[in-house]
Amino acid sequence: MPNRALRTAASGMYAQELNVSVISNNIANVNTTSFKKNRAEFQDLMYQAVAANPQNQDLPGIVENPADEIQVGVGVKPSSTQKIFSQGDLKQTGHNLDLAIYGDGFFQLRTPDGKFVYSRDGSFKLSQDGTIVSSNGNVLEPGFVIPNDAVDLMVSSDGVVSIKDTSNNIVELGSIELAKFVNPGGLEALGNNQYAESESSGVPFLGAPASEGFGELQQGYLEASNVDIVEEMVNMISAQRAYEINSKAVKTVEDMMSITNNLKR
């Protein structure tokens, strides 16, 4: 019995330690562009049947009635961390290469090795050859090269990319397509504000911004983190209190074991 209680309390302490780590990561990224907060999820462990009248279990001829057994849990385990893809606030930057998605969808980026990753971070740059790329050099699909004579860049809410040349002519370069997933919470987080598809997320399907089910593009804006600092601080306090209570349970079991040992002397 005491050993079970110790293990149960220890599992609770470990779970809350992980919970605090997740909350800390959310708070650390409160100013990260397009960051999506995480939520730690937990599951209870298996249950053991314990005799309701334990003093009878060793007596000859006494058979415990299963109806008299009590199920006692043996603790908790972390099951997963869930990304919360709620909309972040849009902050105006005035930079024509900054794009924000207002609604659902991800930018599709092509890495140097030809693979695709996905991001909500629209702080794009120009490479040395004029290609629109992400902050770490991945190309915005389907690939746009801004000519040297471009004096302005325009991106409409439905993803049409155009430039104005030195003769004030408007030249259309193509259209941005956004990606969506059946289960965006199942995407694999790669860091650098990027995600990769996984078995849990399903394969992406593409569509034009502002079309049915896809968000609009806002040029000159960036999406802020969706972390609510007040909510995270409350969660932090709650996790800390839960950790303290579990640690007190360990101390209580230790005191009970000491009393039992003293009775045997």
C-alpha positions as CSV (number, residue, x, y, z in Angstrom):
1,M,0.0,0.0,0.0
2,P,2.6,2.6,0.9
3,N,4.8,1.7,-2.1
4,R,1.8,2.1,-4.4
5,A,1.0,5.5,-2.9
6,L,4.7,6.6,-3.4
7,R,4.7,5.6,-7.0
8,T,1.3,7.3,-7.6
9,A,2.5,10.5,-6.1
10,A,5.8,10.3,-8.0
11,S,3.9,9.9,-11.3
12,G,1.9,13.0,-10.5
13,M,5.1,15.0,-9.8
14,Y,6.6,13.9,-13.1
15,A,3.4,14.8,-14.9
16,Q,3.3,18.3,-13.4
17,E,7.0,18.8,-14.2
18,L,6.3,18.1,-17.8
19,N,3.2,20.4,-17.7
20,V,5.4,23.2,-16.4
21,S,7.9,22.6,-19.2
22,V,5.1,23.0,-21.8
23,I,3.7,26.1,-20.1
24,S,7.3,27.6,-19.9
25,N,7.7,27.0,-23.6
26,N,4.5,28.8,-24.4
27,I,5.5,31.8,-22.2
28,A,9.0,31.9,-23.8
29,N,7.4,32.2,-27.3
30,V,4.9,34.8,-26.4
31,N,6.5,37.2,-28.9
32,T,7.4,34.6,-31.6
33,T,5.7,35.3,-34.9
34,S,2.7,32.9,-35.6
35,F,3.6,30.7,-32.6
36,K,0.8,28.3,-31.6
37,K,0.6,27.3,-28.0
38,N,0.8,23.8,-26.7
39,R,-1.3,22.0,-24.2
40,A,-0.1,19.0,-22.2
41,E,-2.6,16.1,-22.0
42,F,-2.6,13.3,-19.5
43,Q,-4.2,9.9,-18.9
44,D,-4.8,7.9,-15.8
45,L,-2.9,4.6,-15.4
46,M,-4.2,1.1,-14.9
47,Y,-6.4,0.3,-11.8
48,Q,-5.7,-2.4,-9.3
49,A,-8.4,-4.3,-7.4
50,V,-7.8,-4.0,-3.7
51,A,-9.7,-6.0,-1.0
52,A,-12.2,-3.9,0.9
53,N,-11.5,-5.9,4.1
54,P,-7.8,-6.8,3.9
55,Q,-7.6,-8.5,7.3
56,N,-9.7,-11.4,6.0
57,Q,-7.6,-12.2,2.9
58,D,-5.1,-14.4,4.8
59,L,-7.6,-16.4,6.9
60,P,-8.3,-20.0,5.8
61,G,-11.7,-20.7,4.2
62,I,-12.3,-17.0,3.6
63,V,-12.9,-16.2,-0.1
64,E,-13.1,-12.5,-0.9
65,N,-16.2,-11.5,-2.8
66,P,-15.2,-9.7,-6.0
67,A,-18.0,-7.3,-5.2
68,D,-16.1,-6.2,-2.1
69,E,-13.0,-5.2,-4.1
70,I,-12.2,-1.6,-4.6
71,Q,-10.4,-0.3,-7.7
72,V,-7.5,2.0,-6.9
73,G,-5.6,3.9,-9.5
74,V,-1.8,3.9,-9.7
75,G,-1.2,7.3,-11.1
76,V,-1.0,9.4,-14.2
77,K,1.1,9.5,-17.4
78,P,1.6,12.2,-20.0
79,S,-0.1,11.1,-23.2
80,S,0.6,13.9,-25.7
81,T,1.0,17.6,-26.3
82,Q,-1.6,19.3,-28.4
83,K,-1.0,22.3,-30.7
84,I,-3.8,24.8,-30.4
85,F,-4.2,26.5,-33.8
86,S,-6.4,29.3,-32.8
87,Q,-6.0,32.7,-34.6
88,G,-3.4,35.1,-33.4
89,D,-3.7,38.8,-33.5
90,L,-2.6,40.6,-36.7
91,K,0.1,43.2,-36.2
92,Q,0.7,45.8,-38.9
93,T,4.3,46.1,-40.1
94,G,3.9,48.0,-43.4
95,H,6.5,45.8,-45.1
96,N,5.2,44.5,-48.4
97,L,6.9,41.1,-48.0
98,D,5.1,40.4,-44.7
99,L,2.0,38.3,-45.1
100,A,-0.5,37.1,-42.5
101,I,-3.2,34.4,-42.9
102,Y,-6.5,35.5,-41.3
103,G,-8.3,32.2,-41.0
104,D,-7.2,28.6,-41.7
105,G,-4.3,27.4,-43.8
106,F,-0.5,27.3,-44.0
107,F,2.1,28.6,-46.4
108,Q,3.7,25.8,-48.4
109,L,7.5,26.1,-48.4
110,R,10.0,24.1,-50.4
111,T,13.3,23.2,-48.7
112,P,16.6,22.9,-50.6
113,D,16.3,19.1,-50.7
114,G,12.9,19.4,-52.4
115,K,10.7,18.5,-49.5
116,F,7.7,20.5,-48.3
117,V,7.2,22.1,-44.9
118,Y,4.3,24.3,-43.7
119,S,4.2,27.5,-41.8
120,R,2.0,30.3,-40.6
121,D,5.0,32.7,-40.4
122,G,4.7,35.1,-43.3
123,S,7.8,37.2,-42.7
124,F,9.3,36.6,-46.1
125,K,12.5,37.9,-47.6
126,L,14.1,38.1,-51.1
127,S,17.0,35.8,-51.9
128,Q,20.0,37.0,-53.9
129,D,18.3,36.0,-57.1
130,G,15.0,37.7,-56.2
131,T,13.1,34.6,-55.1
132,I,10.6,35.0,-52.2
133,V,11.8,32.8,-49.4
134,S,11.2,32.3,-45.7
135,S,13.6,33.6,-43.0
136,N,15.6,30.3,-43.2
137,G,15.7,30.2,-47.0
138,N,12.9,27.9,-47.9
139,V,11.0,28.9,-51.1
140,L,7.4,30.1,-51.0
141,E,5.5,27.9,-53.3
142,P,4.8,27.9,-56.3
143,G,8.0,30.0,-56.5
144,F,8.1,33.8,-57.3
145,V,11.1,35.7,-58.7
146,I,10.9,39.4,-58.4
147,P,12.6,41.1,-61.4
148,N,15.2,43.8,-60.9
149,D,13.0,46.5,-62.4
150,A,10.1,46.0,-59.9
151,V,9.3,49.1,-57.9
152,D,6.5,47.6,-55.8
153,L,5.1,44.3,-54.8
154,M,1.4,43.6,-54.3
155,V,-0.3,40.5,-52.8
156,S,-4.1,40.4,-52.9
157,S,-6.3,38.8,-50.3
158,D,-6.9,35.9,-52.6
159,G,-3.1,35.3,-53.1
160,V,-2.4,36.9,-56.5
161,V,1.2,38.2,-56.5
162,S,1.9,41.2,-58.8
163,I,4.6,43.7,-59.3
164,K,4.7,47.3,-60.7
165,D,7.7,48.0,-63.0
166,T,9.5,51.2,-63.7
167,S,7.0,52.0,-66.4
168,N,4.1,51.6,-64.0
169,N,2.9,48.4,-65.7
170,I,1.3,45.8,-63.5
171,V,2.7,42.4,-64.1
172,E,1.0,39.3,-62.5
173,L,3.6,36.7,-61.3
174,G,1.2,34.0,-60.1
175,S,-0.9,33.0,-57.1
176,I,-0.1,31.7,-53.7
177,E,-1.8,28.5,-52.6
178,L,-2.4,27.6,-49.0
179,A,-2.4,24.1,-47.5
180,K,-4.9,22.7,-45.1
181,F,-5.0,19.5,-43.0
182,V,-7.8,17.4,-41.7
183,N,-6.1,17.4,-38.3
184,P,-3.6,20.3,-38.0
185,G,-3.0,19.4,-34.3
186,G,-1.3,16.2,-35.6
187,L,1.4,18.1,-37.5
188,E,5.0,17.4,-36.5
189,A,6.6,20.6,-35.1
190,L,10.1,21.1,-36.6
191,G,11.1,24.3,-34.9
192,N,11.8,27.5,-36.9
193,N,8.0,28.1,-37.1
194,Q,7.7,25.1,-39.4
195,Y,5.6,21.9,-39.5
196,A,5.7,18.7,-41.4
197,E,2.9,16.4,-42.3
198,S,2.5,13.2,-40.4
199,E,0.2,10.2,-40.2
200,S,-1.9,12.0,-37.6
201,S,-2.3,15.2,-39.6
202,G,-3.1,13.5,-42.9
203,V,-2.0,14.7,-46.3
204,P,-2.4,18.4,-47.2
205,F,-5.0,19.7,-49.6
206,L,-4.4,23.0,-51.4
207,G,-6.6,25.9,-52.2
208,A,-6.6,29.6,-53.0
209,P,-6.7,32.1,-50.1
210,A,-10.1,33.5,-49.4
211,S,-11.8,30.5,-51.0
212,E,-14.1,28.2,-49.0
213,G,-12.4,26.9,-46.0
214,F,-9.1,28.9,-46.5
215,G,-8.1,32.2,-44.8
216,E,-7.4,35.5,-46.5
217,L,-4.0,37.0,-46.9
218,Q,-3.2,40.3,-45.4
219,Q,-0.2,42.1,-46.9
220,G,1.9,44.3,-44.5
221,Y,0.8,42.3,-41.5
222,L,2.2,39.4,-39.4
223,E,0.3,37.0,-37.2
224,A,1.3,37.3,-33.5
225,S,1.5,34.3,-31.1
226,N,-1.8,33.0,-29.8
227,V,-0.4,32.7,-26.2
228,D,-2.4,34.4,-23.6
229,I,0.1,35.3,-20.9
230,V,-2.5,35.6,-18.1
231,E,-3.9,32.2,-18.9
232,E,-0.4,30.7,-19.0
233,M,0.5,32.2,-15.6
234,V,-2.7,30.8,-14.1
235,N,-1.9,27.4,-15.6
236,M,1.6,27.7,-14.1
237,I,0.3,28.4,-10.6
238,S,-2.1,25.5,-10.9
239,A,0.7,23.1,-12.0
240,Q,2.9,24.3,-9.2
241,R,0.2,23.7,-6.6
242,A,-0.5,20.2,-8.0
243,Y,3.3,19.5,-7.8
244,E,3.4,20.7,-4.2
245,I,0.4,18.5,-3.2
246,N,1.9,15.4,-4.8
247,S,5.2,16.1,-2.9
248,K,3.2,16.4,0.3
249,A,1.6,13.1,-0.4
250,V,5.1,11.6,-0.6
251,K,6.0,13.1,2.7
252,T,2.7,11.8,4.2
253,V,3.4,8.3,3.1
254,E,7.0,8.5,4.5
255,D,5.5,9.6,7.9
256,M,3.1,6.7,7.8
257,M,5.8,4.2,7.0
258,S,7.9,5.6,9.9
259,I,5.0,5.2,12.3
260,T,4.5,1.6,11.1
261,N,8.2,0.8,11.6
262,N,8.1,2.2,15.1
263,L,5.1,0.0,16.0
264,K,7.1,-3.1,15.1
265,R,9.9,-2.3,17.6
